[in-house]
Amino acid sequence: MTPIEPAFVVALRDARQGCERAWTAIYADISPALHAYLLVRGAREPEDLLGETFTQIARDISRFSGGYTEFRSWTFIVAHHRLADERRRTARRPVEPAGDSVPDTPDPTADTEGDVVESTEWAWIAELLADLTDDQRNIVLLRAMAGLRVNEIADAVGKPPGTVRMIHDRAMTAIRQTLTAVTG
């Protein structure tokens, strides 16, 4: 049992009973990593997908069984499926930009420096992953960001575990080669 496990068991029990504070704690713990996953995977509307992910989690929480690690894995699988749904929707009905979305006045609460640093970090990660196939990106991100095990990834992406291992190994080799080329 990890140190977070006892607190999670209580939060999960309370969330199942509709406790808003428990949902807030669960969301605060897991949403940053889910949001990052959706951003890196190129979600058109990562905030919307994050909301859809938690809506489904809330709807299905009574059927979940397991501890913190299993819950975290499950949430990434749900997010992965919501992302696949978004891609199917946009493939059927591409969305046109709604015009200029620049606000008239700057947001005084915005963390501009933090936003620049974060966008630079995500740009670097996206560049590092750019040469990978879509399957390789999915598997690497589900492994690295979500900490999913091979069998969980296999279930999420619909491939046999041996294929997942092979794709992951090839992706890691490609990433190492890119890093070696960049760092000399």
C-alpha positions, 0 to 999 in steps of 0.5 A, spaced: 500 500 500 502 506 497 502 512 502 496 515 498 492 509 498 489 510 505 487 517 503 484 515 497 480 509 499 477 514 504 476 519 498 473 514 493 468 511 498 466 519 500 466 520 492 461 514 491 456 517 496 457 524 492 461 528 497 463 534 493 470 535 497 472 528 495 471 529 488 475 535 489 481 532 492 480 526 486 480 531 481 486 535 484 490 529 484 489 526 477 486 532 473 493 535 471 496 529 469 490 527 465 490 534 462 497 534 460 496 527 456 490 530 452 494 536 450 500 532 448 496 527 444 493 533 440 486 534 443 482 539 440 479 541 446 483 538 452 479 542 457 472 539 454 475 532 454 477 532 461 470 534 463 467 529 459 472 524 462 470 526 469 463 525 467 464 518 465 468 517 471 463 520 476 457 516 472 461 509 473 465 510 479 460 505 483 463 499 478 470 501 479 474 496 484 481 497 486 486 501 489 489 508 487 494 505 482 488 501 478 484 508 479 489 512 476 490 507 470 482 507 469 482 514 469 487 514 463 483 509 459 477 513 460 481 519 457 484 515 452 477 513 449 474 520 450 480 522 445 478 517 440 471 519 440 473 526 439 477 524 433 472 520 430 467 526 431 472 531 428 473 526 422 466 526 421 465 533 422 471 538 421 470 544 426 472 551 423 475 556 427 470 561 430 474 567 428 479 571 432 479 569 439 483 574 442 480 577 448 479 585 448 483 586 455 488 581 458 487 577 463 490 580 470 490 573 473 494 570 468 501 567 469 504 569 463 511 567 465 508 560 467 504 559 461 510 560 456 515 555 460 509 550 460 508 551 452 515 551 451 516 544 455 510 541 451 513 544 445 519 540 446 515 534 448 511 534 442 517 535 438 520 529 441 514 525 439 513 528 432 517 522 429 513 517 432 507 513 429 500 514 432 501 507 436 508 509 438 505 516 441 499 513 445 503 507 448 509 511 450 504 516 453 500 511 457 506 508 459 510 514 461 504 519 463 499 514 466 504 509 469 499 504 465 502 496 465 502 493 459 496 489 459 492 495 461 495 499 455 493 493 451 486 493 453 486 501 452 489 501 445 486 494 443 492 490 441 496 484 444 501 485 450 506 482 446 505 488 440 504 493 445 511 491 448 514 491 441 511 498 439 514 501 446 521 498 445 521 501 438 518 508 440 524 508 446 529 506 441 527 512 436 526 517 442 533 515 444 536 516 437 533 523 437 536 525 444 542 522 441 542 526 435 540 533 439 545 532 444 551 530 440 
